[in-house]
Amino acid sequence: MLSQRRGKHQPFGLKGGKPGLSGRNKLRKKYSHEETDLGGCFQIDVEPGDVLIIETPGGGGWGTETIQ
């Protein structure tokens, strides 16, 4: 899998907006339920019942005004 915005490079904001959250790719093993962070570029073998979790990055903010 090749994906971007995983790790230290967050989606940037514009006009003073804050950055968005980075995405994550994780593997949850069927029997142990242990989760492993896979990073942005990886190749893995999985077993039936394993779960690949893909959390897409959030968008960066726009502007510095607070909406009430």
N, C-alpha and C positions, 0 to 999 in steps of 0.2 A: 504494500500500500504506500502510496506517495500522497502526503497531505501537508498543508502549510499552516502557519500560525499555531504551531505546537511548541511550547517551551517559552523562551525568554522574549520572543518578538511578538508583542501583542498588536492587534489591529489598532492603528492610530486614530486619534480624534482630529477634527478640523475646527478652526476658528476658536481654539481654546477648549474644545471638548476633551473629555477624558478618554483614555484608551479603552477598548473592549477587552473582554476576558479571552485568554488563549484557549484554544481547543485542546482536547485530550483524546488519546486512543488507549484503551485498556482491554485486557483479556481477563475474563473471570473463568477460572477452571471449574468444571462441573462438580467434582466431588469435594474439593477442598474449599471452594468459593473464594480462593485467594485471587486478588486482583493484581495484575502486573501492568505497569505503565509501559507502553510500546513505543512512545516517541512519534515522530512525524513520518519517518520512512522505515518500513520494516517488511520482512517476509517471515511468516511463521507457519508451522503446521498445527492444526487444531484437531481436537477429538470431538466426536459426536457429543452434544450437550454443552460444550464450551460456549461462552457468550463473548462476542466482540462488541465492545461499547465504544461508540464514536460520539464524542461531544464536540459539536462544531463551534468555532470561535464566535464570539459576539461582535457586533459592529461597534466601531468607535463612535464617541459622542460628537455632537455638533454644537458649538457655541458655549458661552459661559453663563447664560441666564438660567435661573431656576424657575421651573414651572410650578405654580401653586394650585 
